[in-house]
């Protein structure tokens, strides 16, 4: 159970870091506005969302297979 919680926390943190990178120029206007930071932010948001969805699907599949064995 603790691994499931840690997994969700890591995936949500990945999405939050992506949002921070994407909105970093709005939060800290003194930082240089690098287009690479925005690209990395979008990629982290997409990757974290993808991993969250895939993990949820695999977890449901595993629990369904585990229940059907009984």
QUILIN-V907105 format. One record per helix or strand. SS is the DSSP state (alpha for helix, beta for strand). FROM is the first residue (numbers start at 0). TO is the last residue. If there is no record, write none. Layout:
ss=SS from=FROM to=TO
ss=SS from=FROM to=TO
//
This chain:
ss=alpha from=1 to=21
ss=alpha from=23 to=26
ss=alpha from=34 to=67
//
